[in-house]
Amino acid sequence: MSLSEYVNTFGQHMLRKHGERVHKIAINAGFTCPNRDGSKGIGGCTFCNNSSFSPNEQQPISIPDQLDAGRKVIPKRTGAKRYLAYFQAYTNTYAKVDHLAEQYEQALAEKDIIGLSIGTRPDCVPDKVLDLLCRYRDQGHEVWLELGLQSAHDDTLKKVNRGHGFAEYAKAIQASQLRKLPVCTHLILGLPDETFENMHHSLDKILDLGTDGLKLHPLHIVKGTQLARQWKQGDYTPLTMNEYIKIAADLIERTPADIIYHRVTGTAQKEILLAPEWCAKKWAVLNGIENELKNRNSYQGRLEAHFSDQTFQQQVVN
């Protein structure tokens, strides 16, 4: 058995759609963030040290070189020979449209790059940016807009110095839906003072508005962040691995079967990870989520009224 027996994963979605494995290659294009450059704040989110997400954070090299580095590693792990350029580090729509187009098109010029996945904030997707992404979509490229919501609770977003609220996310989702531009929404589990009920509620609000994909991340504590100082002072306690596995399984089985899970956990580099230690054990967490769903005799969509058992099985098999 594998996780894709229980979850509508991005990898299996790409395999069904394109007839072969397609993998994302992470790109750092040197963008910044309005929550770091003073436009909305300074210092970024309390949990943010972007090198925990981007291996090229310190000295980003050219986009073609970053793609080439990914090609040298990914085929050995997954067998993929075609890729999406995943603009991941910081806010990848936070620049003039001409500059964005220049960066994106460097990636699309590579023959094995079939599309883009653009990571950004809900408050940084003006119409001109959405129209640019739709242009690539209309040219036949695979295009995903990845919105880092993290929580649907404005008080939580304020605590972590996010610099936007749920209203900006709702506006971005609605503008994307008008253009039929696929959106993957990011949620962080274990944010300060959030209960399991809060996390359930965040998912419910996302589903009420509609989304095409989801990513789940555990909140991990990395060096050089305000969260690290809070943790050292005893003001924040991260989720245990068992707690994370339980809430991830809860959310998965409440998610409609047609929504694509791009990720159900996240890791940080060992050299900057402070806690929890289990965030360095990707496969242990993935296996734990799979086993939890198996033990519940459950799967994505089981607790969602609009999708039957047969619907999910057809999506996974086809």
C-alpha positions as CSV (number, residue, x, y, z in Angstrom):
1,M,0.0,0.0,0.0
2,S,1.0,3.6,-0.4
3,L,-0.3,7.0,0.6
4,S,-1.8,7.5,-2.8
5,E,-4.2,4.6,-2.0
6,Y,-5.8,6.9,0.5
7,V,-5.0,10.5,-0.7
8,N,-5.4,12.2,-4.1
9,T,-1.8,13.1,-4.4
10,F,-0.2,15.6,-6.8
11,G,2.2,13.0,-8.1
12,Q,-0.6,10.6,-9.0
13,H,-2.6,13.5,-10.5
14,M,0.3,14.4,-12.8
15,L,0.8,10.8,-13.7
16,R,-2.8,10.4,-14.7
17,K,-2.9,13.7,-16.6
18,H,0.4,13.5,-18.4
19,G,1.0,9.7,-18.6
20,E,4.3,10.0,-16.9
21,R,5.8,11.3,-13.6
22,V,6.2,15.1,-13.3
23,H,8.1,16.6,-10.4
24,K,8.5,20.1,-9.1
25,I,12.0,21.7,-9.0
26,A,12.2,24.4,-6.4
27,I,13.5,27.8,-7.6
28,N,14.8,30.8,-5.7
29,A,14.5,33.8,-8.1
30,G,15.7,36.3,-5.6
31,F,12.3,37.9,-4.7
32,T,11.6,39.5,-1.4
33,C,8.4,39.9,0.6
34,P,6.2,42.9,1.6
35,N,6.4,41.7,5.1
36,R,10.2,42.0,5.1
37,D,11.0,45.1,3.0
38,G,8.9,47.5,5.1
39,S,5.9,47.7,2.8
40,K,3.8,45.8,5.4
41,G,6.3,45.0,8.0
42,I,9.9,44.2,8.8
43,G,11.3,40.8,9.8
44,G,8.7,38.6,8.1
45,C,6.5,36.0,9.8
46,T,7.6,34.8,13.2
47,F,8.4,31.4,11.8
48,C,10.1,32.5,8.6
49,N,13.6,31.6,7.8
50,N,13.2,30.9,4.1
51,S,16.2,28.6,3.9
52,S,14.1,26.0,5.7
53,F,12.0,25.8,2.5
54,S,14.5,26.7,-0.2
55,P,17.9,25.0,-0.5
56,N,19.2,28.0,-2.6
57,E,18.3,30.7,-0.1
58,Q,21.8,31.9,0.7
59,Q,23.3,32.6,-2.8
60,P,20.7,31.9,-5.5
61,I,22.2,30.8,-8.7
62,S,20.7,31.3,-12.2
63,I,17.3,29.7,-12.9
64,P,18.7,27.4,-15.6
65,D,21.5,26.3,-13.2
66,Q,18.9,25.6,-10.4
67,L,16.8,23.6,-12.8
68,D,19.9,21.6,-13.9
69,A,20.8,20.9,-10.2
70,G,17.3,19.5,-9.7
71,R,17.6,17.3,-12.8
72,K,20.6,15.7,-11.4
73,V,18.8,14.5,-8.2
74,I,15.1,14.1,-9.0
75,P,15.2,11.3,-11.7
76,K,17.2,9.1,-9.3
77,R,14.4,9.4,-6.7
78,T,11.2,9.4,-8.8
79,G,12.1,8.7,-12.4
80,A,10.6,12.0,-13.5
81,K,11.9,13.4,-16.8
82,R,9.5,16.4,-17.0
83,Y,9.1,19.1,-14.4
84,L,7.3,22.1,-13.1
85,A,9.4,25.1,-12.1
86,Y,8.3,25.8,-8.6
87,F,9.1,29.4,-7.7
88,Q,9.1,28.9,-4.0
89,A,11.3,31.2,-2.0
90,Y,9.5,34.3,-0.5
91,T,6.8,36.0,-2.6
92,N,7.1,35.1,-6.3
93,T,4.6,37.6,-7.6
94,Y,6.0,40.6,-5.7
95,A,7.6,42.5,-8.6
96,K,6.6,44.4,-11.8
97,V,4.9,42.1,-14.3
98,D,7.7,42.5,-16.9
99,H,10.2,41.3,-14.4
100,L,8.0,38.4,-13.4
101,A,7.6,37.4,-17.0
102,E,11.3,37.5,-17.5
103,Q,11.9,35.1,-14.6
104,Y,9.1,32.7,-15.4
105,E,10.0,32.5,-19.1
106,Q,13.6,31.6,-18.3
107,A,12.2,28.4,-16.8
108,L,9.6,27.8,-19.5
109,A,12.3,28.0,-22.1
110,E,13.8,24.7,-20.9
111,K,12.4,21.8,-23.0
112,D,11.6,19.6,-20.1
113,I,9.7,22.3,-18.1
114,I,6.0,21.8,-18.8
115,G,4.8,24.5,-16.5
116,L,5.0,26.7,-13.4
117,S,4.0,26.5,-9.8
118,I,4.1,30.0,-8.3
119,G,4.3,30.4,-4.5
120,T,3.0,33.7,-3.1
121,R,0.9,35.6,-0.6
122,P,-2.8,36.2,-1.0
123,D,-2.2,40.0,-0.9
124,C,0.3,39.9,-3.8
125,V,-1.8,38.7,-6.7
126,P,-3.1,41.7,-8.6
127,D,-5.1,41.2,-11.8
128,K,-2.1,41.8,-14.1
129,V,-0.2,38.9,-12.4
130,L,-3.2,36.6,-12.7
131,D,-3.6,37.5,-16.3
132,L,0.1,36.7,-17.0
133,L,-0.3,33.3,-15.4
134,C,-3.4,32.7,-17.4
135,R,-1.5,33.5,-20.6
136,Y,0.9,30.7,-19.9
137,R,-2.0,28.4,-19.0
138,D,-3.6,29.3,-22.3
139,Q,-0.4,28.5,-24.2
140,G,-0.7,24.9,-22.9
141,H,1.5,25.0,-19.8
142,E,0.6,23.5,-16.5
143,V,0.2,26.4,-14.1
144,W,-0.6,26.5,-10.4
145,L,-0.9,29.5,-8.1
146,E,0.2,28.5,-4.6
147,L,-1.3,30.8,-1.9
148,G,0.2,30.7,1.5
149,L,-2.8,31.3,3.7
150,Q,-1.5,29.2,6.7
151,S,-4.6,29.9,8.9
152,A,-8.1,31.2,8.3
153,H,-8.1,32.9,11.7
154,D,-7.1,36.6,11.6
155,D,-6.0,36.6,15.2
156,T,-3.6,33.8,14.5
157,L,-2.3,35.5,11.4
158,K,-1.7,38.6,13.5
159,K,0.2,36.6,16.1
160,V,2.6,35.3,13.5
161,N,3.0,38.7,11.9
162,R,1.6,37.5,8.6
163,G,0.6,41.0,7.4
164,H,-2.7,39.9,5.8
165,G,-6.0,38.5,6.8
166,F,-8.5,36.0,5.5
167,A,-10.3,38.7,3.5
168,E,-7.2,39.1,1.2
169,Y,-7.2,35.3,0.6
170,A,-10.9,35.3,-0.2
171,K,-10.4,38.1,-2.8
172,A,-7.4,36.2,-4.4
173,I,-9.4,33.0,-4.6
174,Q,-12.4,34.6,-6.2
175,A,-10.2,36.4,-8.8
176,S,-8.4,33.2,-9.6
177,Q,-11.7,31.3,-9.9
178,L,-13.1,33.8,-12.4
179,R,-10.1,33.0,-14.6
180,K,-10.2,29.2,-13.9
181,L,-6.7,29.4,-12.7
182,P,-5.9,26.4,-10.4
183,V,-5.0,27.3,-6.8
184,C,-3.2,25.3,-4.2
185,T,-3.8,26.6,-0.6
186,H,-1.2,26.2,2.1
187,L,-2.1,25.5,5.7
188,I,0.3,25.3,8.6
189,L,-0.8,23.0,11.4
190,G,0.3,23.8,15.0
191,L,0.4,27.6,14.8
192,P,0.6,29.3,18.3
193,D,-2.5,28.8,20.4
194,E,-4.5,27.0,17.7
195,T,-6.6,24.0,18.7
196,F,-7.5,21.1,16.5
197,E,-10.9,22.8,16.2
198,N,-9.3,25.9,14.8
199,M,-7.5,23.8,12.2
200,H,-10.7,22.1,11.2
201,H,-12.4,25.5,10.9
202,S,-9.6,26.8,8.7
203,L,-10.1,23.8,6.3
204,D,-13.9,24.4,6.4
205,K,-13.5,28.1,5.4
206,I,-11.1,27.1,2.6
207,L,-13.5,24.5,1.3
208,D,-16.5,26.9,1.5
209,L,-14.7,29.2,-0.9
210,G,-13.3,26.4,-3.0
211,T,-9.7,25.4,-3.9
212,D,-8.2,23.0,-6.3
213,G,-5.3,21.8,-4.2
214,L,-4.0,21.8,-0.6
215,K,-0.7,21.6,1.2
216,L,-0.3,20.8,4.8
217,H,2.9,21.8,6.8
218,P,3.8,21.2,10.4
219,L,5.0,24.4,12.1
220,H,8.7,23.8,12.7
221,I,11.1,26.0,14.6
222,V,14.2,27.0,12.8
223,K,17.2,29.1,13.8
224,G,17.1,32.8,13.3
225,T,13.4,33.3,13.9
226,Q,11.2,35.0,16.4
227,L,9.4,31.7,16.9
228,A,12.7,30.2,18.0
229,R,13.1,32.8,20.7
230,Q,9.5,32.2,21.8
231,W,10.2,28.4,22.0
232,K,13.4,28.8,24.0
233,Q,11.5,31.0,26.4
234,G,8.8,28.4,26.9
235,D,6.1,30.4,25.1
236,Y,5.5,28.0,22.3
237,T,5.2,24.2,22.3
238,P,5.1,22.4,18.9
239,L,2.9,19.5,18.0
240,T,4.1,16.0,18.7
241,M,4.4,13.7,15.6
242,N,1.3,11.8,16.8
243,E,-0.7,14.9,17.1
244,Y,0.3,16.1,13.6
245,I,-0.5,12.7,12.1
246,K,-4.0,12.7,13.7
247,I,-4.9,16.2,12.6
248,A,-3.5,15.7,9.1
249,A,-5.6,12.5,8.8
250,D,-8.7,14.4,10.2
251,L,-8.3,17.1,7.5
252,I,-7.6,14.6,4.7
253,E,-10.8,12.6,5.3
254,R,-12.8,15.8,5.5
255,T,-11.5,17.0,2.1
256,P,-13.4,16.3,-1.1
257,A,-11.9,13.6,-3.2
258,D,-11.3,15.8,-6.2
259,I,-9.0,18.2,-4.4
260,I,-5.4,17.5,-5.0
261,Y,-3.0,17.2,-2.1
262,H,0.4,18.6,-3.2
263,R,1.9,17.8,0.2
264,V,0.8,16.5,3.5
265,T,3.9,17.3,5.5
266,G,7.0,19.4,5.3
267,T,10.6,19.2,6.5
268,A,13.4,21.6,7.3
269,Q,17.1,21.2,6.9
270,K,18.8,19.5,9.9
271,E,21.4,22.2,10.2
272,I,18.8,24.9,11.0
273,L,16.0,22.8,12.6
274,L,15.6,23.3,16.3
275,A,12.3,21.5,16.9
276,P,10.3,19.4,16.7
277,E,13.0,16.8,15.9
278,W,10.5,14.6,13.9
279,C,10.2,17.3,11.2
280,A,13.4,16.0,9.8
281,K,11.8,12.5,9.3
282,K,9.7,13.0,6.2
283,W,9.0,9.3,5.5
284,A,8.2,8.5,9.1
285,V,5.5,11.2,9.0
286,L,4.1,10.1,5.6
287,N,4.0,6.4,6.7
288,G,2.3,7.5,9.9
289,I,-0.4,9.4,8.0
290,E,-0.9,6.4,5.7
291,N,-1.1,4.0,8.7
292,E,-3.5,6.3,10.6
293,L,-5.9,6.4,7.6
294,K,-5.6,2.6,7.1
295,N,-6.3,2.0,10.8
296,R,-9.4,4.2,10.6
297,N,-10.5,2.4,7.4
298,S,-10.6,5.9,6.0
299,Y,-9.4,8.0,3.0
300,Q,-9.7,11.4,1.5
301,G,-13.3,12.4,1.1
302,R,-14.8,9.7,3.4
303,L,-16.4,12.3,5.7
304,E,-17.3,14.7,2.8
305,A,-20.9,14.3,1.9
306,H,-20.6,15.0,-1.8
307,F,-18.2,12.2,-2.7
308,S,-18.8,8.5,-2.5
309,D,-16.3,5.7,-1.9
310,Q,-16.5,4.8,-5.6
311,T,-15.6,8.4,-6.6
312,F,-12.3,8.3,-4.8
313,Q,-11.4,4.9,-6.0
314,Q,-12.1,5.9,-9.6
315,Q,-9.9,9.0,-9.2
316,V,-7.0,7.0,-7.8
317,V,-7.2,4.1,-10.2
318,N,-7.8,6.1,-13.4
